[in-house]
Amino acid sequence: MAAAAIPSSKVFYALLAGDIKSLQQCTADELRPFLPCLTRIALCQPLDMSEHGRRRQKEVLSLIAGIAETNIVKEELTVDFEELRQDAQKRTSAVQEAGSR
């Protein structure tokens, strides 16, 4: 098993400052520990709906597009909340029915 990557302070501070240019200079190995955060930035609706905000979002998306694990993270972050709610209701009903027997 490979050792876990140590998160880079350079990437952390670039994320904190929203410095896309600095992030673009980082390697995939440096970005990988921050992939969940970067994926959310790239795929969620931005708070800044200006052209500048949308451009930054596209830059982050192009930054992580070359990292293979991005698709795995994307799948994990994509949740159908209605399906989840229905499943929880079914399980609650099943537990209540089992308890009443």
Residue pairs with C-beta under 8 A, 6 or more apart in sequence:
4 33
5 29
5 32
5 33
6 33
7 33
7 34
8 26
8 30
8 33
10 22
10 26
10 30
11 23
11 26
11 30
11 31
11 33
11 34
12 34
13 19
13 22
14 20
14 22
14 23
14 26
15 23
15 34
15 37
15 38
18 56
20 56
20 59
20 60
20 63
23 31
23 38
23 60
23 63
24 59
24 63
28 66
28 67
31 38
31 63
31 64
31 67
32 67
32 69
35 64
35 67
35 69
35 70
35 73
36 73
36 76
36 77
38 60
38 63
38 64
39 64
39 70
39 73
39 74
39 77
40 77
41 57
41 60
42 57
42 60
42 61
42 63
42 64
43 61
43 74
43 77
46 53
46 54
46 56
46 57
47 53
48 56
64 70
